[in-house]
Amino acid sequence: MKLILENGKVYSGLNFGSNEKKIGELCFVTSMVGYQDILSDPSYYGKIVCMSYPLIGNYGLSDDDYDFKNIHVRGYVVKENNDLPSNFRSTRTLSEAMEENHVTGIQGIDTRELVKLLRDQGLQKAMITSDEDDLESCLKELKEYQEVENQVEQVSCKKIWYSRTTNPIKTLVIVDLGIKTSLVKYLNSYGLNIIVVPYNTTLEQIKRLKPNGIIISNGPGNPNYYKEIISLINEIKGTYPLLGLGLGSQLIALSYGAEVTKMKHGHQGSNFPIRNVSLDKIEIGSQNHFYSIKLNNIKELQITHENVLDRDVEGFIDPKNEVIGIQYLIQETLNKDEDVVSNFIKLLK
């Protein structure tokens, strides 16, 4: 098996999971654990993911821990895959889950070198294929490869679904651009009933559900493509309290006229330091976004969070219209009473 990058670099390794040829954008993740969450995160739709931590698969996978019902990662690159997991909750190995979901893996790669390459040169289109395939033909196919434009359509739910809790205090509608089940459960823990709707649901349809607020979820793809969702956001603003997460926050920023551009290698990992501007505190958060928000001094929006490492905008608020945007995983804030969900609940009607 070999991994071919669009710059012509080739890495040889051993196959695990599916043995199908796969093409996708190659990115890296710095998390030491959580590979099941990464594989099942819809925001990685169509990606080939390289794990910087060298040993993957050692605690297997559990049927209860998926963040999504399917795995949308296209390929997986690791230093060493462990197919003999030690975990009483494990129900299958990493290889078994990947084979079932047609995810092709390659191990034995120098992932430290690969991560440094992606960090220095930026994201690369890549292919995992058999050793027999001709390099020139593969490079030509890589050059011609284009990502699916409407990736949200591939991962969004097709019908409305509900996640209720006991003694609910409020009801939220989530517009599903690639929602994670762990996020829904987390919102339930605040006493919120959740109604998840497809990405192309209209405001009139949402109004019939009588929500106290609306969330635009995280998801994959280029935010500049989703003009229809931006139009929906413009209709919601000032009507309902609105919270955007990940892709959702990028779309909200675009609705205000901000610029959202692709990053050199993105933020993917579980140890990013984020400064809460209003509290002047540092929070350690999980991040998975490939696009950067440039607010360009838009007067309606105030920056609430920024990345300590590169000063990237990670959160903002429009107090007048009760709109909040956040780029990072909200579960990782240090104090639950001060996190974005608590602040959003205070806005609910």
C-alpha positions in Angstrom: 0.0 0.0 0.0 1.2 3.5 -0.6 0.2 7.1 0.2 0.7 9.6 -2.6 0.6 13.3 -2.1 -0.2 15.8 -4.8 3.3 17.3 -4.4 4.7 13.9 -5.6 5.8 12.6 -2.2 5.2 8.9 -1.7 5.0 6.9 1.5 5.0 3.1 1.6 3.1 1.2 4.4 0.8 -1.7 5.3 -2.9 -1.8 4.7 -5.6 -2.1 7.4 -9.3 -1.6 7.2 -10.7 -1.6 3.6 -8.2 -2.0 0.7 -10.1 0.2 -1.7 -8.4 3.1 -3.5 -9.3 6.4 -1.8 -8.7 10.0 -2.7 -9.3 13.0 -0.4 -7.8 16.0 1.2 -5.1 15.0 3.7 -5.2 16.7 7.1 -3.6 15.9 10.5 -5.0 15.6 14.1 -2.9 16.2 17.2 -5.2 14.4 19.7 -3.7 11.5 21.7 -7.0 9.8 22.2 -10.5 10.0 20.7 -9.9 8.3 17.4 -13.5 6.9 17.4 -14.8 10.5 17.8 -12.6 11.7 14.9 -13.7 8.8 12.6 -17.4 9.5 13.2 -17.2 13.3 13.2 -19.2 14.5 10.1 -16.9 17.5 9.8 -14.2 15.2 8.5 -16.4 14.1 5.6 -14.2 13.0 2.6 -10.9 13.7 4.4 -7.9 11.4 4.7 -6.8 11.9 8.3 -3.3 11.4 9.7 -2.9 10.9 13.4 0.1 12.5 14.9 0.0 10.2 18.0 1.9 7.0 17.1 -0.3 4.2 18.6 -4.0 4.1 17.5 -6.6 1.4 18.1 -5.4 0.2 21.5 -8.7 0.6 23.2 -10.9 -0.5 20.3 -14.3 0.9 19.5 -17.5 0.9 21.4 -21.0 0.9 19.8 -22.0 3.5 22.4 -19.3 6.1 21.6 -20.0 7.0 18.0 -20.5 10.7 17.3 -22.5 9.8 14.2 -24.2 6.7 12.9 -21.8 6.4 10.0 -18.1 7.0 9.5 -17.4 9.6 6.8 -13.6 9.7 7.0 -12.3 8.4 3.6 -8.8 7.3 4.6 -6.8 6.9 7.8 -3.0 7.2 8.2 -1.3 6.0 11.4 2.2 5.0 12.6 0.9 1.8 14.3 -2.5 0.2 14.4 -3.2 -2.1 17.4 -5.7 -4.8 16.4 -5.6 -6.4 19.9 -7.4 -3.8 22.0 -7.5 -3.9 25.8 -10.8 -2.4 26.9 -13.8 -4.1 28.5 -16.2 -1.8 26.6 -14.7 -2.6 23.2 -17.1 -4.2 20.8 -14.9 -4.3 17.7 -11.4 -3.4 16.5 -10.5 -0.3 14.5 -9.8 -2.4 11.4 -13.2 -4.1 11.6 -15.0 -0.8 11.9 -13.1 0.8 9.0 -13.6 -2.2 6.8 -17.4 -2.2 7.5 -17.5 1.5 6.5 -15.2 1.3 3.5 -12.4 3.4 5.1 -9.0 2.6 3.8 -6.1 2.7 6.3 -2.3 2.7 5.9 0.1 2.1 8.8 3.9 2.1 9.1 4.1 5.7 7.9 6.4 8.2 9.5 3.6 10.3 10.7 5.8 12.9 12.4 7.5 13.7 9.1 4.1 13.8 7.4 2.6 16.2 10.0 5.6 18.5 9.6 5.1 18.5 5.9 1.4 19.4 6.1 2.2 22.0 8.7 4.9 23.6 6.5 3.3 23.1 3.1 -0.4 23.1 3.9 -3.2 20.7 3.2 -2.6 18.3 0.4 -4.8 16.2 -1.9 -3.7 12.6 -1.4 -4.4 9.0 -2.5 -4.1 5.7 -0.7 -3.7 3.0 -3.3 -2.0 -0.3 -4.1 1.7 -0.6 -4.8 1.0 -1.8 -8.3 -0.7 1.5 -9.4 1.4 3.6 -11.7 2.6 6.8 -10.0 2.1 9.1 -13.0 -1.4 8.0 -13.5 -2.1 8.5 -9.8 -0.7 12.0 -9.8 -2.8 12.9 -12.8 -5.9 11.6 -11.1 -5.0 13.5 -7.9 -4.6 16.7 -10.0 -8.1 16.3 -11.5 -9.8 15.4 -8.2 -12.4 17.9 -6.9 -14.1 17.7 -3.5 -17.9 17.5 -3.4 -19.3 21.0 -3.1 -22.4 20.3 -1.1 -20.9 18.1 1.6 -23.6 19.1 4.1 -26.2 17.4 2.0 -24.2 14.1 2.4 -24.2 14.2 6.2 -27.4 16.1 7.2 -30.4 14.2 8.5 -33.2 13.6 6.0 -36.1 14.0 8.4 -36.8 15.8 11.7 -35.8 13.9 14.8 -36.1 14.6 18.6 -34.0 14.2 21.6 -36.0 15.0 24.8 -35.0 15.3 28.4 -36.8 15.1 31.7 -38.3 18.4 33.0 -37.1 20.5 30.1 -36.7 24.2 30.6 -36.6 25.2 26.9 -36.7 23.8 23.4 -34.0 24.3 20.8 -34.1 23.6 17.1 -30.7 22.5 15.6 -30.3 23.0 11.8 -28.2 19.9 11.0 -25.2 20.6 8.9 -23.4 17.5 10.4 -24.4 17.5 14.1 -22.6 15.2 16.5 -24.7 13.0 18.8 -22.4 13.9 21.8 -23.4 17.6 21.3 -27.1 16.7 21.4 -26.6 14.7 24.6 -24.6 17.6 26.1 -27.4 20.1 25.3 -29.9 17.7 26.9 -27.8 17.8 30.1 -28.8 21.5 30.4 -32.5 20.6 30.5 -33.0 21.4 26.8 -35.4 19.5 24.5 -33.7 19.3 21.1 -35.4 19.1 17.7 -32.9 18.4 14.8 -34.0 19.5 11.3 -32.4 19.0 7.9 -30.1 21.7 6.5 -32.7 22.9 3.9 -35.5 23.5 6.4 -37.2 26.8 5.9 -37.9 29.4 8.7 -41.6 28.9 8.4 -41.2 25.2 9.0 -38.9 25.9 12.0 -41.5 28.4 13.5 -44.1 25.6 13.6 -41.9 23.7 16.0 -42.1 26.7 18.5 -38.4 26.8 19.5 -37.0 29.2 22.1 -33.8 29.4 20.1 -32.0 28.0 17.1 -28.5 26.5 16.6 -26.7 26.2 13.3 -24.5 23.1 13.8 -21.0 22.2 12.9 -20.3 20.4 9.6 -18.0 19.9 6.6 -17.3 21.8 3.5 -16.6 25.4 2.2 -18.9 27.8 4.0 -18.8 30.2 1.0 -20.8 27.6 -1.0 -23.9 27.5 1.3 -25.8 30.6 0.1 -29.2 29.1 1.0 -28.2 28.6 4.6 -26.8 32.1 4.8 -30.1 33.4 3.6 -31.9 31.4 6.4 -29.5 32.9 9.0 -30.4 36.4 7.8 -34.1 35.6 8.3 -33.5 34.2 11.8 -31.4 37.1 13.1 -33.5 39.3 15.4 -36.3 36.7 15.4 -34.8 34.0 17.6 -31.6 33.8 19.7 -29.1 32.1 17.4 -26.0 30.1 18.1 -23.5 28.9 15.4 -21.0 26.1 16.0 -18.0 25.5 13.8 -19.3 25.7 10.2 -22.4 27.3 11.6 -20.4 30.2 13.1 -18.6 30.7 9.8 -21.9 31.0 8.0 -23.2 33.5 10.6 -20.0 35.5 10.1 -20.6 35.5 6.3 -24.1 36.7 6.8 -22.7 39.9 8.4 -20.3 40.4 5.5 -17.2 38.9 7.1 -14.5 37.1 5.1 -14.1 33.4 5.7 -11.0 31.9 4.1 -9.4 28.4 4.0 -6.5 28.0 6.4 -3.1 26.6 5.5 -3.5 23.5 7.6 -6.5 24.2 9.9 -7.0 23.5 13.6 -7.6 19.9 14.4 -6.8 18.6 17.9 -7.8 18.6 21.5 -5.3 20.9 23.2 -5.8 24.4 21.7 -5.5 27.3 24.1 -8.3 29.8 23.6 -8.5 33.2 25.3 -12.0 34.2 26.6 -11.7 37.9 25.9 -14.5 39.0 28.1 -13.3 37.0 31.1 -9.6 37.2 30.3 -9.3 33.5 30.9 -7.5 30.7 28.9 -9.7 27.7 28.0 -8.3 24.5 26.5 -10.6 23.4 23.7 -11.0 20.7 21.0 -11.0 22.1 17.5 -11.8 20.9 14.0 -12.1 23.7 11.5 -10.4 24.4 8.2 -11.6 27.9 7.7 -10.7 31.2 9.4 -13.0 34.1 10.2 -11.9 37.6 9.4 -14.4 40.0 10.9 -12.8 43.1 9.3 -14.1 45.5 12.0 -17.8 44.7 11.5 -19.4 47.0 14.0 -22.3 44.6 14.9 -19.9 41.8 16.0 -17.7 41.7 19.1 -14.9 39.2 19.4 -15.3 37.0 22.5 -12.7 34.3 21.9 -9.4 34.1 20.1 -6.8 31.4 19.5 -3.7 32.1 21.6 -1.4 30.6 19.1 -2.3 32.5 15.9 -4.9 35.1 17.1 -7.6 33.4 14.9 -11.1 34.4 15.8 -12.8 31.6 17.7 -15.9 33.3 19.0 -18.0 36.4 18.5 -21.4 37.9 19.6 -24.0 40.3 18.3 -25.6 41.5 21.5 -28.4 43.4 19.8 -29.7 40.5 17.7 -28.8 37.8 20.3 -26.4 36.0 18.0 -23.4 33.9 19.1 -20.7 32.2 17.0 -18.1 29.8 18.4 -15.5 27.8 16.5 -14.4 25.2 19.1 -16.0 22.3 20.9 -18.1 23.8 23.7 -17.7 20.8 26.1 -14.1 21.7 26.8 -14.6 25.0 28.6 -13.2 25.1 32.1 -16.4 26.2 33.9 -19.8 25.0 32.8 -21.4 28.1 34.3 -19.4 30.3 32.0 -19.5 28.3 28.8 -21.2 29.3 25.6 -24.3 27.2 26.2 -25.0 28.8 29.6 -24.7 32.2 28.0 -27.0 31.2 25.1 -29.6 29.8 27.5 -29.8 33.2 29.2 -30.9 34.6 25.8 -33.7 32.1 25.2 -37.3 33.4 25.0 
